[in-house]
């Protein structure tokens, strides 16, 4: 008799508006197996899970190719409700609990147990809504699920105010309590847990697996994969890279498989000359309160004329660094720019000092989509440096001729493909919108240019143009650039040094030519667990 599979996803293809994001993925999870799903941001994990749970984003964009089987039978999962009916549950990274409800009420939400009373008996089936909640039975069943989840707490305690670690186990109890539960997807479940809580979670997962429940474990912590999982599947750039038993691999191999790809490394990888240059930005003990991208006590230095990269997985804090320095979120720490203290939490001060920022959110923060290209390019300099103005007696008005002349120069210099400077920015392609963002930043004539996610949401051809532009600004104009990106391959193509951020801190700094294994280990927060100090001259330094 062959293996019994709870879930089989066969030859899954998916594209969004002509951009293929999944290329023939196979995922097979056995009954009672803990199966880890591993990959960088953008590897395809979220899209695969959206397909499994029948999310609207899949069906509203043309569906997918391939087949999903539950218990060996073809399954048509057109909604999350249908996924639940098939016995698939999920424990989210972001908690889906109602704080004002008790633990039992959260566990039994939308599956409440009721009992008849005098009025409901009198009116029969028509009075179903008049039935009372069976508090005793609900509490009893919630208690059973909490015991399986390993949470020793009163089932009638209100969720609000409980420690974060408890929330995760309440979510597990809620999934266990569902009838016909066959498989639970754990999405980065240990991201907010302490080491001891994470250890307890691993034990709970193993306990559930022994009961025959399949576990699909999405994580970036490689040591957890080796410890808890029976099997691991690695995705990269929407492709299936490897599927193998964890007993036949280790964290070093997984790290290399997760990030390894064909990349064109810089012609010169000797960054020693960069470290001999003066320090233009000295960041010490930086803490940033950016929701979802918090930064904790980060220190680093940027040298004149370098492209300094900041990488890491989503939600680890890399995005928060530039946003904090630029004053967009509450920030603490000490920052010296050209030897002088920088005033924190004051964006106007930072811009006047000579720092400029191209935001990762160009459509919400970076651009005025309903305004012209020329207006977008000039707006920051107009407000910060009071330039592009002309005196008309007692009044100062915008010097439209000057604005137009400068916009035309930038359009030509950056090769912005448009009808003309009066065209609305919202009508441009993603790549050209990004160029307008860069043009606006350059108009401030900055000494340091911060660029976050410069190639997000633009096609391959436009990505190369934007990256080439950054290199040109650095090489020809000598501009110092701090580039934050989720695309590790891109950082390795253009940067002199790359800092990897994990759990809000810099795990270490690598050269672009350092091994895939070292990059993978740092991104997973495993580097210092597996290397002795001093193994790499630059690793872990500022």
C-alpha positions in Angstrom: 0.0 0.0 0.0 1.4 3.4 -1.0 1.9 6.5 1.1 -1.3 8.4 2.1 -1.1 12.1 1.3 -3.3 14.6 3.0 -2.4 17.3 0.5 -1.1 17.1 -3.1 -0.6 20.2 -5.2 0.4 19.1 -8.7 2.1 21.2 -11.4 0.8 24.5 -10.1 1.2 27.5 -12.4 0.1 31.0 -11.7 0.6 34.4 -13.3 -0.6 37.9 -12.5 -1.2 40.1 -15.5 1.3 38.3 -17.7 3.9 38.0 -14.9 4.5 34.3 -14.1 5.0 33.8 -10.3 4.7 30.0 -10.0 6.3 27.6 -12.5 4.9 24.0 -12.2 5.1 23.6 -8.4 4.5 20.2 -6.7 3.9 20.0 -3.0 3.1 16.7 -1.3 2.3 16.5 2.4 1.8 13.1 4.0 -0.7 12.2 6.7 0.8 13.0 10.1 3.9 14.6 8.6 5.5 18.0 9.5 6.4 19.4 6.1 8.5 22.7 6.0 8.0 25.2 3.2 11.1 27.4 2.7 12.0 30.3 0.5 13.0 34.0 0.4 10.4 36.8 0.0 8.9 36.5 -3.5 9.7 32.8 -3.8 6.0 32.0 -4.2 5.0 30.7 -0.8 2.2 33.2 -0.3 0.8 32.6 -3.8 0.8 28.9 -3.2 -1.1 29.3 0.1 -3.6 31.6 -1.5 -4.3 28.9 -4.0 -4.7 26.3 -1.3 -7.1 28.5 0.6 -9.1 29.6 -2.4 -8.4 33.3 -1.8 -10.3 35.9 -4.0 -6.9 37.3 -5.2 -6.4 34.0 -7.1 -9.9 33.7 -8.6 -10.1 37.5 -9.5 -6.9 37.2 -11.5 -7.7 34.3 -13.8 -7.3 31.4 -11.4 -4.4 28.9 -11.7 -3.3 25.9 -13.6 -2.7 22.6 -12.0 -4.5 20.4 -9.5 -5.1 20.3 -5.8 -6.0 16.9 -4.1 -7.1 16.3 -0.6 -6.8 12.7 0.6 -6.1 11.7 -2.9 -9.3 13.2 -4.4 -9.4 16.3 -6.6 -10.6 19.3 -4.6 -12.2 22.5 -5.9 -11.3 25.1 -3.2 -13.1 28.2 -4.3 -13.0 30.0 -0.9 -11.4 29.9 2.5 -14.8 28.5 3.9 -14.4 25.6 1.4 -10.8 25.0 2.5 -12.1 24.7 6.1 -14.8 22.2 5.0 -12.0 20.1 3.4 -10.3 20.1 6.8 -7.5 22.7 6.2 -6.8 25.2 8.9 -4.2 28.0 9.4 -2.4 29.5 12.3 -1.5 33.0 11.1 1.6 35.1 11.9 -0.8 38.0 12.5 -3.2 36.9 15.2 -6.9 36.6 14.2 -8.3 36.8 17.7 -10.9 39.2 19.2 -9.3 40.7 22.3 -12.6 41.5 24.1 -13.7 37.8 23.9 -12.8 35.0 26.3 -10.5 32.2 25.1 -13.5 29.9 24.8 -15.5 32.4 22.7 -12.5 32.8 20.4 -12.0 29.1 20.1 -15.7 28.6 19.3 -16.2 31.7 17.1 -18.7 31.0 14.4 -19.1 27.4 15.7 -20.9 28.1 18.9 -22.9 25.3 20.6 -26.5 26.1 21.6 -29.2 24.5 23.6 -32.9 24.8 23.7 -34.9 26.9 26.2 -38.6 27.3 26.9 -39.2 29.9 24.1 -37.2 28.1 21.4 -39.1 24.9 22.2 -42.4 26.8 21.9 -41.6 28.1 18.5 -39.7 25.1 17.1 -37.2 25.4 14.3 -38.3 29.0 13.5 -36.8 30.1 16.8 -33.3 28.7 16.4 -31.8 32.2 17.0 -33.5 32.3 20.4 -31.6 29.3 21.7 -29.1 29.8 24.5 -25.4 29.3 24.2 -24.4 26.0 25.9 -21.6 27.6 27.9 -20.7 24.4 29.8 -20.2 22.3 26.6 -18.3 25.1 24.8 -16.0 25.5 27.8 -15.5 21.7 28.0 -14.5 21.4 24.3 -12.3 24.5 24.4 -10.5 23.0 27.5 -9.9 19.8 25.6 -8.4 21.7 22.6 -6.3 23.9 25.0 -4.9 20.7 26.6 -3.9 19.3 23.3 -2.3 22.6 22.3 -0.4 22.5 25.6 -1.8 25.8 27.1 -2.5 25.6 30.8 -4.7 28.6 31.3 -8.4 29.0 32.4 -10.6 28.7 29.3 -12.8 31.7 30.3 -10.0 34.2 30.7 -10.4 37.3 28.4 -7.8 37.3 25.6 -7.0 41.0 26.0 -3.9 41.5 28.0 -2.5 38.0 27.6 1.1 37.5 26.7 1.8 37.3 22.9 3.0 33.7 23.2 -0.4 32.6 24.6 -2.2 34.1 21.5 -0.4 31.6 19.2 -1.5 28.6 21.2 -5.1 29.9 21.4 -5.1 30.0 17.6 -3.8 26.4 17.5 -6.5 25.4 19.9 -9.1 27.0 17.7 -7.9 25.0 14.7 -7.7 21.7 16.7 -11.3 22.3 17.8 -12.7 22.3 14.3 -14.4 19.1 13.1 -12.6 17.1 10.5 -9.3 19.0 10.8 -6.8 17.2 8.6 -4.0 19.7 8.1 -2.9 22.9 9.8 -0.7 25.5 8.0 1.6 27.3 10.4 2.7 30.6 8.8 5.9 31.9 10.5 4.5 30.8 13.9 7.6 31.4 15.9 8.3 35.0 14.6 6.9 36.6 17.8 7.7 33.9 20.3 10.5 33.7 22.8 12.9 30.8 22.5 11.2 28.7 25.2 7.7 29.4 23.7 9.0 28.4 20.2 10.4 25.2 21.7 6.9 24.5 23.2 5.3 25.2 19.9 7.6 22.7 18.1 6.6 20.1 20.7 2.9 20.8 20.2 3.3 20.4 16.4 5.0 17.0 16.9 2.1 16.0 19.2 -0.5 17.0 16.6 1.4 15.1 13.9 1.4 12.0 16.1 -2.4 12.3 16.2 -2.4 12.1 12.4 -2.8 15.8 11.6 -0.6 17.0 8.8 1.5 20.2 9.5 2.6 22.5 6.7 5.3 24.7 8.4 6.3 28.0 6.7 9.3 29.5 8.3 12.7 31.1 7.6 14.4 29.7 10.8 16.5 26.9 9.4 17.3 25.3 12.7 13.6 24.9 13.4 13.2 23.1 10.1 15.9 20.6 11.0 14.5 20.1 14.5 10.8 19.8 13.8 10.1 18.9 10.1 10.2 15.5 8.5 10.4 16.9 5.0 11.3 20.2 3.4 10.4 21.8 0.1 12.4 24.8 -1.1 11.0 27.4 -3.5 13.0 30.1 -5.3 11.7 32.6 -7.8 8.5 30.7 -8.2 10.2 27.4 -9.0 10.6 24.2 -7.1 14.3 23.9 -6.2 14.4 20.8 -3.9 12.2 18.5 -1.8 14.0 16.1 0.5 13.9 14.6 4.0 15.4 16.9 6.7 17.4 13.9 7.9 19.4 14.2 4.6 20.2 17.9 4.8 21.5 20.6 7.2 21.2 24.3 7.8 24.1 25.1 5.6 22.7 23.3 2.6 19.2 24.8 3.2 20.7 28.3 3.4 22.5 27.9 0.1 19.4 26.3 -1.6 17.2 29.2 -0.4 19.2 32.0 -1.8 21.5 30.5 -4.5 20.9 31.7 -8.0 22.8 32.8 -11.1 23.7 36.4 -10.6 26.1 38.8 -12.3 28.5 39.9 -9.7 30.2 43.3 -9.9 33.4 43.5 -12.0 35.3 44.6 -9.0 34.5 43.1 -5.6 37.4 44.6 -3.7 35.7 47.0 -1.2 38.9 47.7 0.7 39.2 51.1 -1.0 35.6 52.0 0.2 36.5 51.3 3.8 39.5 53.7 3.5 37.1 56.5 2.6 35.7 58.9 5.2 32.6 57.9 7.1 29.7 60.1 6.0 27.0 58.4 8.0 27.6 57.0 11.5 24.5 55.3 13.0 24.6 54.2 16.6 21.9 52.4 18.7 19.1 53.2 16.2 15.6 52.1 17.3 12.6 52.7 15.0 9.0 52.1 15.8 7.7 51.3 12.3 4.8 48.8 12.6 5.8 45.5 11.1 9.4 46.7 10.5 10.7 47.6 13.9 14.4 48.3 14.4 16.2 47.5 17.7 19.5 49.1 18.6 21.2 49.0 15.2 24.6 50.5 14.6 26.5 50.8 11.2 28.7 53.1 9.2 28.4 54.2 5.6 31.5 55.4 3.8 31.7 58.1 1.2 31.1 56.9 -2.4 29.9 53.4 -1.6 26.6 51.6 -2.3 25.6 50.2 1.0 23.0 47.5 0.9 20.4 46.5 3.5 18.7 43.2 3.0 16.7 40.6 4.9 13.3 38.9 4.9 10.0 40.8 5.1 9.0 42.1 8.6 12.6 41.8 10.0 13.2 45.6 10.2 15.3 46.4 7.0 12.6 48.8 5.7 12.5 50.6 9.1 16.1 51.7 9.0 15.8 54.3 6.2 12.3 55.3 7.2 13.6 56.0 10.7 16.7 57.9 9.7 14.5 60.1 7.3 12.1 60.9 10.2 9.0 59.1 9.0 8.5 57.0 12.2 9.4 57.6 15.9 13.1 57.0 16.2 15.8 57.0 18.9 19.5 56.8 18.7 22.6 58.8 17.7 23.3 59.6 14.0 26.2 61.7 12.8 26.2 63.0 9.2 29.5 64.4 8.0 30.5 64.5 11.7 27.6 66.6 12.9 24.6 65.2 14.8 21.4 64.7 12.9 18.2 65.8 14.5 15.9 62.8 14.6 12.2 62.7 13.9 12.4 65.9 11.7 12.2 65.1 8.0 12.7 68.7 6.9 15.9 69.0 8.9 17.2 65.7 7.3 16.3 66.8 3.8 18.0 70.2 4.2 21.1 68.5 5.5 21.6 66.7 2.3 19.8 63.3 2.6 17.1 62.2 0.1 14.8 59.3 0.1 13.0 57.2 -2.5 10.3 55.3 -0.6 9.4 51.7 -1.0 5.7 52.9 -1.3 6.0 55.1 -4.3 2.2 55.1 -5.0 1.2 56.3 -1.5 4.2 58.2 -0.3 6.5 58.8 -3.2 4.3 60.3 -5.9 1.4 62.6 -6.6 -0.3 60.4 -9.1 -2.9 62.9 -10.3 -0.2 65.6 -10.8 2.2 66.2 -13.6 5.7 64.7 -14.0 7.3 68.1 -13.7 5.4 69.0 -10.6 6.4 65.7 -9.0 10.0 66.2 -9.8 10.1 69.8 -8.4 7.9 69.5 -5.4 10.4 68.5 -2.7 13.0 71.2 -3.7 10.2 73.7 -3.9 9.1 73.1 -0.3 12.4 72.3 1.3 14.9 74.6 -0.4 12.3 77.2 -1.5 13.7 77.0 -5.0 11.8 77.1 -8.4 10.2 80.4 -7.1 10.1 83.8 -8.7 9.4 87.2 -7.1 6.3 89.1 -8.2 6.3 92.2 -6.0 5.3 91.1 -2.5 4.6 87.6 -3.7 6.6 84.5 -4.6 5.0 82.3 -7.2 6.2 79.1 -8.9 8.7 79.7 -11.7 7.0 77.4 -14.2 9.6 78.1 -16.9 12.4 76.9 -14.5 10.3 73.9 -13.4 9.7 72.9 -17.0 13.4 73.3 -18.0 14.6 71.2 -15.1 11.9 68.5 -15.7 13.0 68.2 -19.3 16.6 67.8 -18.3 15.7 65.0 -15.8 13.4 63.3 -18.4 16.3 63.2 -20.8 19.0 62.3 -18.2 17.0 59.4 -16.7 15.3 58.4 -20.0 11.8 58.7 -18.5 9.4 57.4 -21.2 6.5 59.8 -21.3 4.4 62.0 -23.6 5.9 65.1 -22.0 6.5 66.9 -18.6 2.8 67.7 -18.3 1.7 64.1 -18.4 0.1 62.8 -15.1 2.6 60.5 -13.3 -0.2 58.0 -12.6 -0.3 57.2 -16.4 3.3 56.1 -16.5 4.5 52.5 -16.2 5.9 51.3 -12.9 9.5 51.6 -14.1 9.0 55.2 -15.3 7.2 56.1 -12.1 10.2 54.9 -10.2 12.5 57.1 -12.3 10.3 60.1 -11.4 10.8 59.3 -7.7 14.6 59.1 -8.3 14.4 62.4 -10.3 12.7 64.1 -7.4 15.3 62.9 -5.0 18.2 63.9 -7.2 16.6 67.4 -7.6 17.5 68.0 -4.0 21.2 67.4 -4.9 21.7 65.0 -2.0 25.0 63.8 -0.6 23.4 60.5 0.4 20.5 58.9 -1.5 18.4 56.3 0.4 16.5 54.0 -2.0 14.0 51.4 -0.6 12.8 48.5 -2.8 13.8 50.3 -6.0 12.6 47.5 -8.3 9.4 46.5 -6.5 6.5 46.0 -8.9 8.3 46.8 -12.1 9.1 44.5 -15.0 12.5 42.8 -15.6 13.6 45.3 -18.3 12.7 48.3 -16.1 14.5 46.7 -13.1 17.8 46.6 -15.1 17.4 50.2 -16.1 16.8 51.4 -12.5 19.7 49.4 -11.2 22.0 50.6 -13.9 20.9 54.2 -13.1 21.9 53.7 -9.4 25.3 52.4 -10.4 25.8 55.3 -12.8 24.9 57.8 -10.1 27.4 56.2 -7.8 30.3 55.6 -10.3 30.0 58.8 -12.4 28.7 61.3 -9.8 30.3 59.7 -6.8 27.0 59.7 -5.0 26.7 57.6 -1.8 23.7 55.3 -1.9 22.0 53.3 0.8 19.9 50.7 -1.0 17.3 48.6 0.9 15.9 45.6 -1.0 14.1 42.2 -0.6 15.9 41.1 -3.8 19.2 39.7 -2.5 20.5 39.0 -6.0 20.1 42.7 -6.9 21.9 43.8 -3.8 24.8 41.5 -4.7 24.9 42.9 -8.2 25.3 46.6 -7.3 26.4 46.9 -3.6 29.9 47.2 -2.1 28.7 45.8 1.2 25.5 44.3 2.3 24.1 44.3 5.9 21.5 41.6 6.6 18.8 42.5 9.1 17.1 39.8 11.2 14.6 40.4 14.0 15.2 44.1 14.0 19.0 43.8 14.3 21.9 43.6 11.9 23.0 40.0 11.9 26.1 40.9 10.0 27.7 42.5 7.0 28.9 40.6 3.9 30.6 41.2 0.6 28.6 40.5 -2.5 30.9 37.6 -3.4 30.5 35.9 -0.1 28.8 32.5 -0.3 25.1 31.7 -0.8 25.3 29.7 2.4 26.5 32.7 4.5 23.8 34.9 3.0 21.1 32.3 3.7 22.4 31.7 7.3 22.3 35.4 8.0 18.8 35.9 6.6 17.6 33.0 8.8 19.4 34.4 11.9 21.5 31.2 12.0 25.0 32.6 11.1 26.4 33.2 14.5 25.1 29.8 15.7 27.1 28.0 13.1 30.3 30.1 12.7 33.0 30.8 15.1 33.9 34.5 15.6 36.6 35.6 13.2 35.7 33.1 10.4 35.0 36.0 8.0 36.9 39.3 8.2 33.9 41.4 7.4 31.0 39.2 8.5 29.2 40.7 11.4 31.0 44.0 11.2 29.7 47.5 10.5 
